[in-house]
Amino acid sequence: MQVAAHLILGSREEPFLEAMLASLDGVASTLIVNDNSTGVSPHAATLDASSFARHGRLVVDRSPFTGFAVARNLCLALHARHHAGDWVAFVDADDVHTPQAATIAKHLVDVPSHIAFVDGYQRHFYQSFDWYTSIERRMAFFRFTPAARWEGRVHEHLHGVDGDRVALPYVYAHYGHTLAPRRHAEKSRQYASLGAPGNVLPEDDLPRFDPARYFAPEYPRLIAFTGPHPAAARPTLARLRPVLAASHALTERMTRSQPLPAKLRNAMRRLNYELRWRGRAGDPLARRLIKGPRTAM
């Protein structure tokens, strides 16, 4: 069963790109990239060093960014042109999978034809590698069809793929909100310019950006993470911890001061998330897709 991963890259450096690519080993047979960075790509060296490039399984499109749907549709067009397989792995540069993803990909051949989407769960780390906001269900794989198309400049939606969904008891990591606070604020501004709602810092306030005030609404809802990170992410985490020490220390300080009612609410939220994703193991198909050696996150 062939799987192609579709990835969009912009002008910003992506510190987790190398880890994400490593986590796709055994998952995708081809990597299709829309690199819309301007000028010399900051991602070229990392892409060229990946196993996809070394084995001739990397396809890169360079074109200006006009919206996320346009970028993803370019990946779909390249997928069709290169006959890249029956399934698409939906990935971002700051996602890192566990080895269990390769087991899931290997068993996609067992998915009944009426199912077009295979979902996992994503743990969203926030301004720290030790705290997260939520564990949310997210599309991990979808069947490729020539009718597939993305719509929306931001928070795009997939259309033209008909079928049911199955959710697996599988959790992987999202690190996009763990980087420098100013980067987070600037990214929110970019998304807002494309029509997304959210906490947007006015441009005039960027020079005197106060992370403690900006992230104040999130600190009371952060949940402590005590498990292992994906193996592919650990070298990157070790490299970034000293770089991000000041901002992560602020998160630790602010979050540890949560009032008791917030701590109780977060304990209940944590339990709810665990029950939600672990409960998917009750589905026989979900169990079949994740069977294999038990791997820790």
Backbone bond lengths (Angstrom), bond angles and torsions (degrees), N, CA, C in turn:
res aa  C-N    CA-C-N  psi(-1)  N-CA   C-N-CA  omega(-1)  CA-C   N-CA-C  phi
1 M - - - 1.463 - - 1.528 108.74 -
2 Q 1.336 117.34 117.07 1.450 121.12 -179.26 1.526 110.70 -87.95
3 V 1.329 115.15 136.86 1.457 123.17 177.60 1.521 107.96 -127.35
4 A 1.328 117.26 133.38 1.467 121.78 173.41 1.516 108.86 -114.05
5 A 1.317 116.77 131.33 1.462 121.32 176.02 1.524 108.63 -90.32
6 H 1.329 116.67 134.95 1.462 122.61 178.01 1.522 108.52 -108.44
7 L 1.326 116.54 130.65 1.458 121.71 -174.06 1.521 110.31 -137.59
8 I 1.341 116.14 137.50 1.463 122.33 174.08 1.527 108.66 -110.05
9 L 1.326 116.18 133.48 1.460 121.81 176.76 1.521 109.38 -128.32
10 G 1.341 115.98 140.07 1.455 121.44 178.73 1.516 111.62 -112.80
11 S 1.333 115.94 -157.22 1.463 120.54 -174.46 1.528 113.51 -79.28
12 R 1.319 117.47 -20.39 1.464 119.88 -179.62 1.527 110.31 -73.11
13 E 1.313 115.90 146.92 1.460 119.51 170.14 1.525 108.93 -65.14
14 E 1.313 116.22 148.32 1.467 122.04 -178.56 1.524 108.26 -120.98
15 P 1.334 117.67 95.22 1.461 120.49 -174.71 1.532 114.25 -61.50
16 F 1.336 117.43 -22.51 1.463 120.01 -177.95 1.524 112.82 -99.13
17 L 1.319 117.14 6.29 1.461 119.30 -176.76 1.527 111.97 -60.92
18 E 1.315 117.13 -46.26 1.463 120.06 -179.28 1.529 110.73 -60.03
19 A 1.335 116.73 -43.21 1.462 120.74 179.27 1.523 111.18 -64.99
20 M 1.333 116.49 -42.05 1.458 120.08 179.22 1.518 110.92 -61.12
21 L 1.352 116.38 -45.53 1.457 119.77 -180.00 1.527 111.24 -62.57
22 A 1.317 116.91 -41.67 1.465 120.01 178.33 1.520 111.10 -62.22
23 S 1.337 116.66 -35.93 1.465 120.03 -178.27 1.520 112.47 -72.29
24 L 1.342 117.60 -12.18 1.461 121.48 178.25 1.525 112.85 -90.61
25 D 1.327 117.26 -3.97 1.460 119.46 176.79 1.528 109.14 -59.74
26 G 1.314 116.55 127.07 1.456 120.96 -178.32 1.509 113.53 84.18
27 V 1.338 117.06 -6.52 1.461 121.34 179.88 1.522 110.39 -97.92
28 A 1.327 116.77 -52.87 1.460 122.58 -175.90 1.524 110.09 -114.73
29 S 1.315 116.07 140.51 1.458 120.63 175.70 1.522 111.33 -86.51
30 T 1.352 117.35 -21.76 1.460 122.74 -179.01 1.517 109.12 -139.24
31 L 1.325 116.94 144.99 1.461 122.28 173.03 1.518 108.51 -115.75
32 I 1.337 115.67 122.37 1.463 121.92 178.69 1.521 107.67 -111.80
33 V 1.342 116.05 122.99 1.463 121.62 -171.93 1.515 110.55 -122.20
34 N 1.320 116.35 131.58 1.460 121.07 163.72 1.527 106.49 -100.87
35 D 1.327 116.28 105.34 1.459 122.18 179.32 1.526 107.15 -101.43
36 N 1.339 115.57 99.81 1.462 119.68 -176.58 1.523 112.41 -100.33
37 S 1.324 116.82 20.45 1.464 119.98 176.90 1.530 109.50 -66.17
38 T 1.310 115.24 150.38 1.462 120.15 -179.40 1.518 110.09 -88.40
39 G 1.334 116.02 144.67 1.455 120.03 178.75 1.515 111.39 68.37
40 V 1.337 115.19 -146.18 1.464 120.87 179.18 1.523 108.70 -69.49
41 S 1.317 116.62 127.97 1.463 119.99 -176.93 1.524 111.34 -70.68
42 P 1.354 118.25 132.16 1.459 120.00 174.95 1.526 112.42 -75.66
43 H 1.333 116.72 -3.82 1.464 121.14 -175.63 1.521 113.28 -103.99
44 A 1.339 116.84 -9.52 1.460 120.49 -171.06 1.525 112.37 -56.85
45 A 1.323 117.41 -46.30 1.468 120.16 -176.63 1.523 111.15 -63.49
46 T 1.328 116.51 -42.21 1.466 119.95 -179.64 1.523 110.61 -65.97
47 L 1.319 116.89 -43.49 1.466 120.10 178.15 1.523 110.60 -62.70
48 D 1.330 116.66 -43.39 1.460 120.27 -177.62 1.527 112.31 -66.31
49 A 1.339 116.35 -25.28 1.465 120.06 -179.98 1.529 112.55 -86.50
50 S 1.316 117.17 -6.25 1.470 120.69 -176.33 1.518 111.36 -74.40
51 S 1.314 115.98 160.11 1.462 120.54 177.03 1.524 111.02 -63.56
52 F 1.339 116.67 -28.30 1.466 119.54 178.56 1.534 110.22 -62.89
53 A 1.325 116.84 -45.17 1.466 120.31 179.45 1.524 110.85 -68.03
54 R 1.315 116.30 -42.72 1.474 119.62 -177.20 1.525 112.25 -61.94
55 H 1.334 116.45 -29.67 1.466 120.19 -178.05 1.521 112.53 -105.28
56 G 1.343 117.14 15.59 1.455 120.39 176.01 1.515 114.14 67.67
57 R 1.352 116.29 31.81 1.469 119.93 -176.98 1.529 111.38 -117.81
58 L 1.331 115.73 23.67 1.459 121.37 -179.63 1.528 109.57 -110.83
59 V 1.335 116.06 128.31 1.461 122.47 176.69 1.527 107.17 -122.70
60 V 1.335 117.22 120.16 1.466 121.07 -176.26 1.520 109.86 -120.55
61 D 1.336 115.93 129.48 1.458 123.15 172.85 1.517 107.97 -108.18
62 R 1.333 117.46 131.02 1.458 122.44 175.10 1.520 108.26 -110.71
63 S 1.307 116.62 114.47 1.470 121.18 179.03 1.519 108.74 -154.19
64 P 1.336 118.45 153.17 1.467 121.35 -178.80 1.519 111.45 -64.11
65 F 1.329 114.93 150.58 1.468 120.45 179.50 1.523 110.13 -82.09
66 T 1.341 116.02 126.59 1.464 121.49 174.22 1.514 111.85 -127.50
67 G 1.321 117.05 3.22 1.459 121.51 179.90 1.520 109.42 149.84
68 F 1.323 115.75 153.98 1.459 119.55 -175.80 1.523 112.35 -67.79
69 A 1.330 117.70 -37.48 1.462 119.38 179.76 1.521 110.74 -63.57
70 V 1.319 116.82 -42.16 1.471 120.24 179.20 1.526 109.71 -60.14
71 A 1.320 116.58 -44.61 1.464 120.49 -178.95 1.527 110.89 -62.97
72 R 1.313 116.55 -43.74 1.473 119.35 -179.26 1.527 111.05 -69.63
73 N 1.324 116.90 -33.36 1.466 119.20 178.01 1.528 111.16 -67.93
74 L 1.330 117.42 -31.53 1.457 119.83 173.84 1.523 110.87 -62.85
75 C 1.325 116.49 -38.08 1.469 120.53 176.41 1.526 110.83 -64.55
76 L 1.323 116.40 -41.22 1.463 119.70 177.59 1.525 111.43 -61.57
77 A 1.332 116.43 -41.29 1.463 120.26 179.36 1.531 110.77 -63.62
78 L 1.322 116.98 -41.74 1.463 120.26 178.03 1.521 111.10 -67.01
79 H 1.316 116.48 -36.14 1.464 121.07 177.19 1.530 109.52 -57.87
80 A 1.334 116.22 -48.04 1.463 120.41 -179.81 1.525 110.94 -64.19
81 R 1.335 116.69 -42.43 1.458 120.97 -176.76 1.522 112.02 -63.93
82 H 1.342 115.80 -35.36 1.466 120.34 -176.83 1.521 112.81 -98.26
83 H 1.348 117.14 6.50 1.477 120.86 -179.83 1.537 109.60 47.87
84 A 1.322 115.04 55.94 1.464 121.48 -167.05 1.524 114.80 -82.26
85 G 1.327 118.63 -1.28 1.455 118.01 173.80 1.505 114.42 131.01
86 D 1.330 114.46 177.00 1.455 122.25 -174.36 1.523 113.38 -85.80
87 W 1.331 116.70 -18.98 1.463 120.47 -175.34 1.524 109.94 -129.63
88 V 1.333 114.62 152.39 1.462 123.05 174.75 1.523 108.59 -116.61
89 A 1.314 116.76 131.48 1.469 121.92 170.44 1.522 107.60 -91.98
90 F 1.322 116.28 121.65 1.459 122.37 -177.73 1.522 108.04 -90.09
91 V 1.335 117.06 110.70 1.463 120.49 -174.19 1.521 110.64 -133.42
92 D 1.324 114.80 155.45 1.458 123.13 169.95 1.524 108.20 -121.97
93 A 1.322 116.36 163.10 1.463 120.94 -174.07 1.521 113.33 -68.68
94 D 1.328 117.52 -16.37 1.463 120.28 -179.60 1.524 112.43 -108.99
95 D 1.352 117.03 15.81 1.461 121.84 171.69 1.523 108.75 -92.22
96 V 1.321 117.18 141.94 1.459 120.57 173.07 1.521 108.11 -134.07
97 H 1.335 115.29 122.44 1.453 121.22 -177.90 1.523 111.36 -88.92
98 T 1.313 115.09 165.90 1.463 121.54 172.11 1.520 108.20 -97.50
99 P 1.334 118.68 168.61 1.468 120.58 177.63 1.530 113.57 -58.48
100 Q 1.320 117.01 -19.68 1.456 119.76 179.99 1.524 111.72 -63.41
101 A 1.336 117.32 -23.46 1.462 120.05 179.47 1.524 111.02 -62.00
102 A 1.324 117.81 -35.17 1.464 120.54 178.60 1.526 110.79 -66.36
103 T 1.327 116.81 -36.43 1.460 120.18 176.32 1.521 110.46 -64.24
104 I 1.326 116.39 -43.10 1.468 120.62 178.81 1.524 110.18 -60.96
105 A 1.345 116.77 -47.00 1.466 120.78 -178.80 1.522 110.97 -60.56
106 K 1.315 116.64 -39.90 1.458 120.53 -179.05 1.531 111.70 -63.40
107 H 1.340 115.62 -30.05 1.466 119.72 -176.24 1.523 113.75 -99.58
108 L 1.335 117.24 9.56 1.467 118.30 175.77 1.525 111.71 -61.43
109 V 1.314 116.66 -23.47 1.465 120.45 176.60 1.521 111.46 -61.93
110 D 1.318 117.51 -21.57 1.460 122.05 -179.65 1.521 113.33 -86.24
111 V 1.341 117.97 -3.57 1.465 121.16 -177.39 1.531 109.07 -75.17
112 P 1.326 117.83 125.06 1.475 119.99 178.17 1.518 111.39 -58.31
113 S 1.322 116.85 151.62 1.463 121.56 -173.00 1.516 113.33 -63.94
114 H 1.338 118.20 -22.11 1.466 119.35 -178.59 1.532 112.13 -79.46
115 I 1.329 117.19 -7.21 1.467 120.89 179.03 1.521 108.84 -101.38
116 A 1.328 115.90 124.63 1.457 121.38 -176.67 1.524 113.33 -111.57
117 F 1.329 117.55 -11.00 1.463 120.61 -175.91 1.524 109.71 -132.89
118 V 1.310 115.93 134.02 1.461 122.53 174.08 1.519 106.92 -118.10
119 D 1.316 116.35 117.45 1.465 122.18 -175.38 1.521 111.06 -105.67
120 G 1.314 114.85 148.37 1.446 121.61 169.58 1.518 108.62 -120.29
121 Y 1.314 116.01 -162.51 1.462 121.23 177.75 1.526 108.55 -128.74
122 Q 1.319 115.66 138.93 1.458 122.54 -174.77 1.528 109.74 -114.44
123 R 1.327 115.13 126.64 1.462 120.52 175.64 1.526 107.93 -91.06
124 H 1.338 116.34 121.18 1.460 121.41 -175.30 1.528 110.16 -96.91
125 F 1.320 115.86 98.59 1.460 120.30 174.84 1.529 109.22 -71.48
126 Y 1.348 115.44 148.30 1.465 118.72 -171.49 1.517 111.45 -139.30
127 Q 1.327 116.03 113.02 1.463 123.88 177.37 1.527 112.42 50.00
128 S 1.308 114.84 28.45 1.456 121.49 -179.89 1.521 107.81 -177.41
129 F 1.320 116.39 155.82 1.464 120.40 170.59 1.519 110.81 -93.97
130 D 1.331 116.69 3.71 1.465 121.53 -176.16 1.524 113.25 -118.07
131 W 1.323 117.03 1.60 1.463 121.80 179.78 1.532 109.24 -138.55
132 Y 1.316 116.08 145.97 1.456 119.99 179.07 1.524 110.09 -138.17
133 T 1.330 114.92 159.33 1.465 119.72 -178.28 1.516 112.67 -92.46
134 S 1.345 117.46 -36.33 1.457 119.76 -173.17 1.522 109.85 -167.40
135 I 1.333 115.02 168.23 1.460 123.11 169.86 1.520 105.58 -123.66
136 E 1.324 116.14 108.38 1.461 120.94 -170.90 1.528 111.13 -114.93
137 R 1.331 115.05 142.63 1.462 120.48 175.46 1.530 109.41 -66.25
138 R 1.334 116.18 137.85 1.460 120.16 -177.42 1.525 110.07 -149.43
139 M 1.313 115.91 142.12 1.451 121.08 176.23 1.527 110.03 -61.77
140 A 1.326 116.11 125.92 1.459 121.33 177.91 1.527 111.76 -105.41
141 F 1.335 117.04 -38.38 1.458 122.02 179.97 1.526 108.89 -139.32
142 F 1.337 117.00 146.92 1.456 120.56 170.49 1.524 109.47 -141.81
143 R 1.312 115.72 152.78 1.464 120.38 179.72 1.523 109.82 -69.70
144 F 1.318 115.56 137.34 1.457 118.87 175.45 1.522 109.99 -81.18
145 T 1.317 115.40 136.01 1.449 122.77 173.12 1.526 108.15 -143.85
146 P 1.335 118.18 144.70 1.471 119.10 178.72 1.526 113.39 -59.69
147 A 1.345 116.89 -18.98 1.464 120.03 -179.92 1.523 112.73 -82.35
148 A 1.327 117.97 -8.52 1.467 121.05 -177.02 1.526 110.91 -64.26
149 R 1.325 115.52 139.10 1.470 120.31 176.73 1.528 108.09 -156.01
150 W 1.312 115.12 147.96 1.452 122.12 176.17 1.521 109.38 -101.25
151 E 1.326 116.24 145.57 1.460 121.47 177.73 1.525 109.16 -134.04
152 G 1.332 116.26 141.64 1.458 122.09 178.38 1.515 111.52 112.25
153 R 1.310 116.51 131.43 1.473 120.58 -179.08 1.521 111.45 -69.24
154 V 1.338 116.95 -30.13 1.463 121.79 179.13 1.528 107.58 -145.89
155 H 1.348 116.33 152.34 1.467 121.33 -173.31 1.533 108.69 49.33
156 E 1.311 114.40 51.80 1.453 122.91 -173.39 1.532 112.22 -65.44
157 H 1.322 115.66 156.09 1.461 122.29 -178.96 1.520 109.75 -121.86
158 L 1.324 115.76 144.73 1.451 122.22 -179.61 1.524 110.08 -91.76
159 H 1.327 116.15 132.06 1.460 122.43 177.77 1.526 108.94 -126.30
160 G 1.330 115.48 162.83 1.452 120.29 175.32 1.510 115.12 84.32
161 V 1.320 117.56 2.99 1.465 121.81 176.28 1.524 106.72 -113.07
162 D 1.309 117.03 109.14 1.462 122.03 -174.88 1.519 110.32 -101.79
163 G 1.314 115.41 135.83 1.454 119.85 177.80 1.511 111.60 153.47
164 D 1.322 115.28 173.03 1.458 122.19 -179.37 1.524 110.08 -85.78
165 R 1.332 114.37 175.03 1.456 121.45 -179.49 1.517 109.45 -121.23
166 V 1.314 115.61 151.77 1.456 121.80 168.93 1.529 106.92 -130.16
167 A 1.323 115.92 136.52 1.464 121.54 178.16 1.522 109.16 -108.48
168 L 1.313 116.13 135.68 1.457 122.07 -175.82 1.529 111.42 -105.64
169 P 1.313 117.59 152.66 1.469 120.48 173.43 1.527 109.92 -78.85
170 Y 1.311 114.59 67.54 1.459 121.74 -174.39 1.527 108.65 -136.30
171 V 1.324 117.27 127.33 1.461 122.78 -178.75 1.527 109.19 -121.95
172 Y 1.319 115.79 131.58 1.457 120.86 173.87 1.523 108.78 -128.35
173 A 1.324 116.94 176.57 1.469 121.18 -166.92 1.514 112.34 -106.38
174 H 1.319 114.51 142.89 1.465 122.44 171.96 1.531 107.41 -122.57
175 Y 1.349 115.75 121.14 1.462 121.52 -174.27 1.528 113.12 -111.23
176 G 1.312 118.05 10.67 1.458 120.46 -173.53 1.513 115.14 -62.25
177 H 1.339 117.45 -23.69 1.470 120.53 -178.14 1.524 112.81 -99.81
178 T 1.331 116.26 14.63 1.474 118.90 -176.58 1.515 113.06 -100.00
179 L 1.323 117.72 -7.73 1.463 120.97 -172.09 1.526 111.18 -83.20
180 A 1.313 117.82 -169.13 1.464 122.17 -173.14 1.528 111.55 -54.22
181 P 1.326 118.51 137.25 1.467 121.33 -177.20 1.525 113.46 -54.74
182 R 1.324 117.46 -40.97 1.470 119.20 -178.64 1.523 110.67 -64.44
183 R 1.314 117.12 -37.66 1.464 120.25 177.09 1.518 110.03 -59.49
184 H 1.329 116.22 -41.91 1.461 121.06 178.40 1.521 110.66 -60.10
185 A 1.328 116.13 -45.22 1.466 120.33 -179.46 1.524 111.47 -65.10
186 E 1.322 116.87 -40.85 1.464 120.07 -179.73 1.526 111.20 -68.19
187 K 1.319 117.08 -36.63 1.463 120.11 177.21 1.525 110.64 -65.02
188 S 1.323 116.97 -39.50 1.466 120.44 177.03 1.518 110.89 -62.04
189 R 1.320 116.67 -37.60 1.460 120.22 177.28 1.524 110.88 -65.41
190 Q 1.345 116.74 -41.10 1.462 119.86 178.35 1.535 110.77 -61.82
191 Y 1.328 116.70 -45.52 1.458 120.43 -179.55 1.526 110.57 -63.70
192 A 1.330 116.09 -38.29 1.459 119.54 179.03 1.525 110.87 -64.21
193 S 1.332 116.40 -36.13 1.472 120.11 179.06 1.514 111.81 -64.96
194 L 1.340 116.45 -21.12 1.468 121.22 178.28 1.522 112.20 -94.72
195 G 1.337 115.68 -1.91 1.459 119.05 175.52 1.507 115.24 112.00
196 A 1.335 118.75 4.71 1.461 120.70 -178.75 1.526 110.66 -84.33
197 P 1.348 117.63 140.86 1.462 120.05 174.20 1.519 110.75 -78.52
198 G 1.313 117.07 169.26 1.452 119.12 175.99 1.510 112.57 147.44
199 N 1.340 114.34 -177.26 1.461 122.64 -179.00 1.526 108.03 -80.07
200 V 1.327 116.66 97.62 1.461 121.08 -173.91 1.520 109.44 -106.96
201 L 1.311 115.52 125.05 1.467 121.06 178.53 1.523 108.92 -83.16
202 P 1.338 118.27 125.56 1.471 119.67 177.16 1.519 111.28 -58.28
203 E 1.316 115.73 145.32 1.465 120.45 -177.41 1.519 111.85 -57.08
204 D 1.326 117.02 -37.14 1.466 120.39 -178.84 1.522 111.97 -65.45
205 D 1.345 117.10 -21.51 1.465 120.50 -178.38 1.525 113.27 -89.09
206 L 1.330 118.55 -9.87 1.461 121.15 -177.85 1.529 112.72 -57.64
207 P 1.349 119.79 -41.96 1.469 118.63 -178.76 1.530 113.19 -62.88
208 R 1.332 118.18 -27.52 1.470 120.42 179.97 1.534 110.33 -116.13
209 F 1.317 115.47 36.81 1.453 122.94 -179.02 1.528 111.32 -57.57
210 D 1.330 116.94 126.31 1.462 122.88 -179.50 1.526 108.53 -112.48
211 P 1.336 118.97 101.64 1.462 120.63 -177.32 1.526 113.55 -58.30
212 A 1.334 117.56 -38.98 1.469 119.70 -178.09 1.524 111.29 -60.11
213 R 1.326 116.67 -40.56 1.464 119.92 179.63 1.534 111.15 -75.81
214 Y 1.334 115.22 -38.94 1.469 119.64 -176.85 1.528 110.76 -64.37
215 F 1.338 117.24 -41.57 1.462 121.12 -177.03 1.521 113.21 -93.03
216 A 1.328 117.58 3.37 1.469 120.87 -177.06 1.523 113.12 -53.27
217 P 1.346 120.88 -39.45 1.471 119.24 179.76 1.534 113.29 -65.10
218 E 1.329 117.68 -22.19 1.464 120.35 -176.05 1.525 113.86 -92.35
219 Y 1.326 117.65 -30.52 1.464 119.63 -175.83 1.531 113.03 -54.12
220 P 1.336 119.73 -41.15 1.468 118.78 -177.13 1.522 114.57 -68.84
221 R 1.339 118.05 -11.67 1.463 118.81 -176.71 1.525 113.01 -113.37
222 L 1.332 117.99 11.21 1.453 120.15 179.24 1.528 110.92 -78.81
223 I 1.333 115.01 144.14 1.458 123.03 -176.94 1.526 108.18 -115.39
224 A 1.322 116.47 135.30 1.463 120.73 -178.77 1.524 110.68 -68.79
225 F 1.325 115.36 138.34 1.466 121.62 176.79 1.518 108.16 -108.52
226 T 1.323 116.13 127.18 1.469 120.09 -176.72 1.524 113.05 -121.46
227 G 1.321 118.30 -1.81 1.455 120.92 -177.49 1.514 112.71 -88.19
228 P 1.341 117.47 179.49 1.469 120.96 176.57 1.519 111.45 -78.92
229 H 1.308 116.68 146.92 1.456 122.12 173.72 1.530 109.34 -80.34
230 P 1.337 117.87 159.92 1.475 119.32 175.89 1.522 110.96 -54.10
231 A 1.317 116.16 140.91 1.462 120.38 -176.56 1.528 111.45 -57.51
232 A 1.331 117.52 -38.27 1.462 120.36 -177.87 1.523 112.02 -65.51
233 A 1.334 117.32 -24.04 1.467 121.01 -177.06 1.521 113.14 -86.24
234 R 1.310 118.85 -19.42 1.463 120.68 -167.89 1.525 113.77 -62.61
235 P 1.331 121.06 -40.94 1.475 118.44 176.62 1.528 112.67 -61.64
236 T 1.321 116.89 -38.62 1.467 120.22 178.74 1.521 110.53 -67.68
237 L 1.325 117.37 -41.75 1.466 120.39 178.32 1.526 110.57 -60.68
238 A 1.326 116.66 -42.90 1.467 120.31 179.88 1.524 111.09 -62.77
239 R 1.333 116.25 -37.17 1.465 120.02 179.86 1.520 111.69 -72.10
240 L 1.339 117.60 -35.69 1.462 121.26 -174.29 1.519 113.77 -86.06
241 R 1.304 118.29 -24.34 1.474 119.11 -176.80 1.526 112.76 -54.27
242 P 1.339 119.82 -47.22 1.474 117.95 177.97 1.527 112.75 -64.92
243 V 1.317 117.39 -35.57 1.466 121.51 -178.80 1.522 111.06 -66.15
244 L 1.334 116.18 -37.37 1.462 121.64 -175.22 1.526 112.26 -101.77
245 A 1.320 117.20 13.48 1.465 120.88 -172.32 1.527 112.40 -56.90
246 A 1.311 118.51 -42.78 1.465 120.94 -175.63 1.525 111.21 -65.73
247 S 1.337 117.58 -48.52 1.466 119.63 -178.10 1.523 111.03 -69.10
248 H 1.339 117.34 -36.72 1.459 119.36 178.53 1.525 111.21 -70.08
249 A 1.330 117.04 -32.75 1.468 119.98 176.14 1.523 110.51 -65.52
250 L 1.330 116.88 -37.69 1.461 120.66 176.04 1.522 110.03 -60.83
251 T 1.323 117.26 -45.00 1.468 120.74 178.37 1.519 110.77 -60.27
252 E 1.315 116.00 -44.40 1.468 120.00 179.81 1.528 110.74 -60.64
253 R 1.318 115.79 -44.18 1.464 120.58 -177.96 1.530 111.49 -65.43
254 M 1.326 116.40 -45.06 1.456 120.55 -177.10 1.527 111.60 -71.89
255 T 1.321 116.48 -35.81 1.465 119.76 -175.71 1.519 111.04 -78.35
256 R 1.311 117.54 -35.46 1.463 119.91 178.30 1.530 111.59 -63.67
257 S 1.321 117.28 -19.57 1.464 120.55 -179.34 1.530 112.54 -91.91
258 Q 1.328 117.37 14.36 1.460 119.67 176.95 1.528 110.18 -54.74
259 P 1.340 117.73 135.96 1.461 119.15 175.14 1.526 110.99 -66.76
260 L 1.309 116.50 160.60 1.457 121.28 -175.75 1.534 113.24 -55.89
261 P 1.346 119.54 -43.74 1.474 118.18 178.59 1.531 112.72 -59.13
262 A 1.347 116.90 -37.33 1.465 119.83 178.16 1.526 110.57 -66.76
263 K 1.326 116.41 -40.84 1.464 119.40 178.86 1.530 110.88 -62.50
264 L 1.310 117.09 -39.75 1.464 120.42 179.12 1.534 110.75 -66.65
265 R 1.341 116.04 -42.88 1.463 119.40 177.96 1.523 110.64 -61.32
266 N 1.317 116.24 -41.30 1.460 119.44 -178.58 1.523 112.07 -69.59
267 A 1.324 116.34 -33.03 1.468 119.21 175.24 1.527 110.30 -63.19
268 M 1.326 116.51 -40.19 1.464 120.38 177.87 1.528 110.99 -69.08
269 R 1.331 116.81 -39.23 1.461 120.03 177.63 1.524 110.44 -62.92
270 R 1.314 116.32 -43.00 1.467 120.10 179.06 1.521 110.79 -59.47
271 L 1.310 116.76 -45.29 1.464 121.10 179.09 1.519 110.50 -62.51
272 N 1.322 116.54 -41.94 1.460 120.83 179.86 1.524 111.03 -62.07
273 Y 1.337 117.07 -44.13 1.466 120.00 178.41 1.531 110.57 -61.32
274 E 1.333 116.10 -44.20 1.461 119.48 -178.43 1.529 110.94 -62.67
275 L 1.323 116.36 -44.45 1.464 119.90 179.91 1.525 110.63 -64.33
276 R 1.341 115.86 -36.28 1.456 119.72 -175.65 1.524 111.21 -65.68
277 W 1.356 116.72 -50.05 1.472 116.23 -175.95 1.518 112.58 -80.59
278 R 1.320 116.63 -34.95 1.465 118.49 179.24 1.530 111.16 -67.85
279 G 1.325 116.34 -29.72 1.458 120.19 -179.61 1.514 113.27 -64.28
280 R 1.332 118.05 -18.29 1.467 120.62 178.96 1.520 112.05 -66.23
281 A 1.320 117.53 -16.49 1.459 120.48 178.13 1.521 111.86 -66.91
282 G 1.333 117.66 -12.69 1.458 120.50 176.24 1.516 113.86 -73.12
283 D 1.332 117.62 -12.62 1.463 122.13 179.28 1.535 108.44 -86.85
284 P 1.348 118.59 121.34 1.474 120.11 -177.92 1.528 113.26 -57.44
285 L 1.352 117.65 -39.31 1.457 119.60 179.32 1.522 110.31 -65.46
286 A 1.329 117.44 -42.79 1.466 120.49 178.87 1.522 110.52 -59.87
287 R 1.321 116.67 -40.94 1.463 119.87 178.20 1.524 111.16 -63.14
288 R 1.339 116.76 -39.29 1.464 120.31 179.87 1.519 111.24 -64.14
289 L 1.332 115.98 -39.75 1.467 119.29 -176.27 1.522 113.49 -71.34
290 I 1.301 117.46 -25.46 1.465 119.31 -178.00 1.521 112.38 -105.38
291 K 1.343 117.58 4.92 1.467 119.15 -177.58 1.517 110.06 -62.43
292 G 1.272 116.70 152.53 1.454 121.97 -177.01 1.508 109.11 134.16
293 P 1.329 118.11 -174.82 1.467 121.03 -178.54 1.521 110.57 -58.52
294 R 1.295 116.92 136.37 1.450 122.25 177.75 1.525 109.47 -69.76
295 T 1.330 116.82 126.52 1.470 120.75 -178.88 1.510 109.59 -122.03
296 A 1.331 115.49 137.06 1.461 120.54 179.49 1.510 109.88 -82.31
297 M 1.324 114.70 151.47 1.462 118.55 174.10 1.505 108.46 -75.46
